[in-house]
Amino acid sequence: IGAELTGVDLRCPLDKNLFEKIHSLWMENLVLIFPNQSLNDEQHIKFGSQFGELEVHPSLAHRSSENKEIYRVSNVDESGNIIQSSETALQYINLSQLWQTDSSFQKFLEGVNTAWHRDYKEGGHTHFANMYEAYEGLRTNIKKRIDRLD
């Protein structure tokens, strides 16, 4: 799962051909990694909006005060200060420290700084799962039960 794309500056609007190539690669690989990008929030929103409407997360705890489409999962506030341990926002982060899946169905996620955890020798790790393959690997009777769900 996934492909790495280099040589693309996501700060610039995509022309029709480049958009179609990126979209095609996304549909084929499910996860696209664009390393070494330096986008501000507005540029990130502009890039993502080329692919469709962006989610506005219902929680206000980590939502950007300036850009409702930006939702930060971080122990640092918008001013760069460590969030105090008594604040609900940090309590949420602590609960989801080892496994995080909310909004995993969304199209665009940006990893700015990955978390370090004492149990990892080299820092935090981000993993992606291919739910199409997971479904295909199920027994037929389980697929039938799932297929009836709406």
MODELLER restraints for C-alpha pairs under 7 A, 6 or more apart:
rsr = mdl.restraints
at = mdl.atoms
rsr.add(forms.Gaussian(group=physical.xy_distance, feature=features.Distance(at['CA:1:A'], at['CA:29:A']), mean=5.63, stdev=0.5))
rsr.add(forms.Gaussian(group=physical.xy_distance, feature=features.Distance(at['CA:1:A'], at['CA:30:A']), mean=6.47, stdev=0.5))
rsr.add(forms.Gaussian(group=physical.xy_distance, feature=features.Distance(at['CA:1:A'], at['CA:31:A']), mean=6.53, stdev=0.5))
rsr.add(forms.Gaussian(group=physical.xy_distance, feature=features.Distance(at['CA:1:A'], at['CA:130:A']), mean=6.55, stdev=0.5))
rsr.add(forms.Gaussian(group=physical.xy_distance, feature=features.Distance(at['CA:2:A'], at['CA:29:A']), mean=4.80, stdev=0.5))
rsr.add(forms.Gaussian(group=physical.xy_distance, feature=features.Distance(at['CA:2:A'], at['CA:30:A']), mean=5.89, stdev=0.5))
rsr.add(forms.Gaussian(group=physical.xy_distance, feature=features.Distance(at['CA:2:A'], at['CA:31:A']), mean=4.31, stdev=0.5))
rsr.add(forms.Gaussian(group=physical.xy_distance, feature=features.Distance(at['CA:2:A'], at['CA:32:A']), mean=5.52, stdev=0.5))
rsr.add(forms.Gaussian(group=physical.xy_distance, feature=features.Distance(at['CA:3:A'], at['CA:29:A']), mean=6.17, stdev=0.5))
rsr.add(forms.Gaussian(group=physical.xy_distance, feature=features.Distance(at['CA:3:A'], at['CA:31:A']), mean=6.44, stdev=0.5))
rsr.add(forms.Gaussian(group=physical.xy_distance, feature=features.Distance(at['CA:3:A'], at['CA:32:A']), mean=5.08, stdev=0.5))
rsr.add(forms.Gaussian(group=physical.xy_distance, feature=features.Distance(at['CA:3:A'], at['CA:33:A']), mean=6.14, stdev=0.5))
rsr.add(forms.Gaussian(group=physical.xy_distance, feature=features.Distance(at['CA:4:A'], at['CA:32:A']), mean=5.79, stdev=0.5))
rsr.add(forms.Gaussian(group=physical.xy_distance, feature=features.Distance(at['CA:4:A'], at['CA:33:A']), mean=4.57, stdev=0.5))
rsr.add(forms.Gaussian(group=physical.xy_distance, feature=features.Distance(at['CA:4:A'], at['CA:34:A']), mean=5.97, stdev=0.5))
rsr.add(forms.Gaussian(group=physical.xy_distance, feature=features.Distance(at['CA:5:A'], at['CA:32:A']), mean=6.91, stdev=0.5))
rsr.add(forms.Gaussian(group=physical.xy_distance, feature=features.Distance(at['CA:5:A'], at['CA:33:A']), mean=6.08, stdev=0.5))
rsr.add(forms.Gaussian(group=physical.xy_distance, feature=features.Distance(at['CA:5:A'], at['CA:34:A']), mean=5.22, stdev=0.5))
rsr.add(forms.Gaussian(group=physical.xy_distance, feature=features.Distance(at['CA:6:A'], at['CA:34:A']), mean=6.17, stdev=0.5))
rsr.add(forms.Gaussian(group=physical.xy_distance, feature=features.Distance(at['CA:6:A'], at['CA:35:A']), mean=6.76, stdev=0.5))
rsr.add(forms.Gaussian(group=physical.xy_distance, feature=features.Distance(at['CA:10:A'], at['CA:47:A']), mean=6.42, stdev=0.5))
rsr.add(forms.Gaussian(group=physical.xy_distance, feature=features.Distance(at['CA:11:A'], at['CA:39:A']), mean=6.19, stdev=0.5))
rsr.add(forms.Gaussian(group=physical.xy_distance, feature=features.Distance(at['CA:11:A'], at['CA:43:A']), mean=5.60, stdev=0.5))
rsr.add(forms.Gaussian(group=physical.xy_distance, feature=features.Distance(at['CA:26:A'], at['CA:32:A']), mean=6.06, stdev=0.5))
rsr.add(forms.Gaussian(group=physical.xy_distance, feature=features.Distance(at['CA:48:A'], at['CA:108:A']), mean=6.65, stdev=0.5))
rsr.add(forms.Gaussian(group=physical.xy_distance, feature=features.Distance(at['CA:54:A'], at['CA:69:A']), mean=6.41, stdev=0.5))
rsr.add(forms.Gaussian(group=physical.xy_distance, feature=features.Distance(at['CA:55:A'], at['CA:69:A']), mean=6.11, stdev=0.5))
rsr.add(forms.Gaussian(group=physical.xy_distance, feature=features.Distance(at['CA:56:A'], at['CA:68:A']), mean=5.94, stdev=0.5))
rsr.add(forms.Gaussian(group=physical.xy_distance, feature=features.Distance(at['CA:56:A'], at['CA:69:A']), mean=4.89, stdev=0.5))
rsr.add(forms.Gaussian(group=physical.xy_distance, feature=features.Distance(at['CA:57:A'], at['CA:71:A']), mean=6.69, stdev=0.5))
rsr.add(forms.Gaussian(group=physical.xy_distance, feature=features.Distance(at['CA:61:A'], at['CA:89:A']), mean=5.56, stdev=0.5))
rsr.add(forms.Gaussian(group=physical.xy_distance, feature=features.Distance(at['CA:62:A'], at['CA:71:A']), mean=5.49, stdev=0.5))
rsr.add(forms.Gaussian(group=physical.xy_distance, feature=features.Distance(at['CA:62:A'], at['CA:72:A']), mean=5.13, stdev=0.5))
rsr.add(forms.Gaussian(group=physical.xy_distance, feature=features.Distance(at['CA:62:A'], at['CA:73:A']), mean=6.37, stdev=0.5))
rsr.add(forms.Gaussian(group=physical.xy_distance, feature=features.Distance(at['CA:62:A'], at['CA:89:A']), mean=6.96, stdev=0.5))
rsr.add(forms.Gaussian(group=physical.xy_distance, feature=features.Distance(at['CA:63:A'], at['CA:70:A']), mean=5.85, stdev=0.5))
rsr.add(forms.Gaussian(group=physical.xy_distance, feature=features.Distance(at['CA:63:A'], at['CA:71:A']), mean=4.28, stdev=0.5))
rsr.add(forms.Gaussian(group=physical.xy_distance, feature=features.Distance(at['CA:63:A'], at['CA:72:A']), mean=6.15, stdev=0.5))
rsr.add(forms.Gaussian(group=physical.xy_distance, feature=features.Distance(at['CA:64:A'], at['CA:70:A']), mean=5.45, stdev=0.5))
rsr.add(forms.Gaussian(group=physical.xy_distance, feature=features.Distance(at['CA:64:A'], at['CA:71:A']), mean=6.05, stdev=0.5))
rsr.add(forms.Gaussian(group=physical.xy_distance, feature=features.Distance(at['CA:74:A'], at['CA:93:A']), mean=6.91, stdev=0.5))
rsr.add(forms.Gaussian(group=physical.xy_distance, feature=features.Distance(at['CA:75:A'], at['CA:82:A']), mean=5.87, stdev=0.5))
rsr.add(forms.Gaussian(group=physical.xy_distance, feature=features.Distance(at['CA:75:A'], at['CA:83:A']), mean=5.55, stdev=0.5))
rsr.add(forms.Gaussian(group=physical.xy_distance, feature=features.Distance(at['CA:75:A'], at['CA:90:A']), mean=6.00, stdev=0.5))
rsr.add(forms.Gaussian(group=physical.xy_distance, feature=features.Distance(at['CA:75:A'], at['CA:93:A']), mean=6.85, stdev=0.5))
rsr.add(forms.Gaussian(group=physical.xy_distance, feature=features.Distance(at['CA:76:A'], at['CA:82:A']), mean=4.48, stdev=0.5))
rsr.add(forms.Gaussian(group=physical.xy_distance, feature=features.Distance(at['CA:76:A'], at['CA:83:A']), mean=5.48, stdev=0.5))
rsr.add(forms.Gaussian(group=physical.xy_distance, feature=features.Distance(at['CA:77:A'], at['CA:83:A']), mean=6.08, stdev=0.5))
rsr.add(forms.Gaussian(group=physical.xy_distance, feature=features.Distance(at['CA:83:A'], at['CA:90:A']), mean=6.12, stdev=0.5))
rsr.add(forms.Gaussian(group=physical.xy_distance, feature=features.Distance(at['CA:84:A'], at['CA:90:A']), mean=6.90, stdev=0.5))
rsr.add(forms.Gaussian(group=physical.xy_distance, feature=features.Distance(at['CA:85:A'], at['CA:91:A']), mean=6.78, stdev=0.5))
rsr.add(forms.Gaussian(group=physical.xy_distance, feature=features.Distance(at['CA:114:A'], at['CA:124:A']), mean=5.53, stdev=0.5))
rsr.add(forms.Gaussian(group=physical.xy_distance, feature=features.Distance(at['CA:114:A'], at['CA:125:A']), mean=7.00, stdev=0.5))
rsr.add(forms.Gaussian(group=physical.xy_distance, feature=features.Distance(at['CA:115:A'], at['CA:123:A']), mean=6.50, stdev=0.5))
rsr.add(forms.Gaussian(group=physical.xy_distance, feature=features.Distance(at['CA:115:A'], at['CA:124:A']), mean=4.57, stdev=0.5))
rsr.add(forms.Gaussian(group=physical.xy_distance, feature=features.Distance(at['CA:116:A'], at['CA:123:A']), mean=4.11, stdev=0.5))
rsr.add(forms.Gaussian(group=physical.xy_distance, feature=features.Distance(at['CA:116:A'], at['CA:124:A']), mean=4.39, stdev=0.5))
rsr.add(forms.Gaussian(group=physical.xy_distance, feature=features.Distance(at['CA:117:A'], at['CA:123:A']), mean=5.94, stdev=0.5))
rsr.add(forms.Gaussian(group=physical.xy_distance, feature=features.Distance(at['CA:117:A'], at['CA:124:A']), mean=5.94, stdev=0.5))
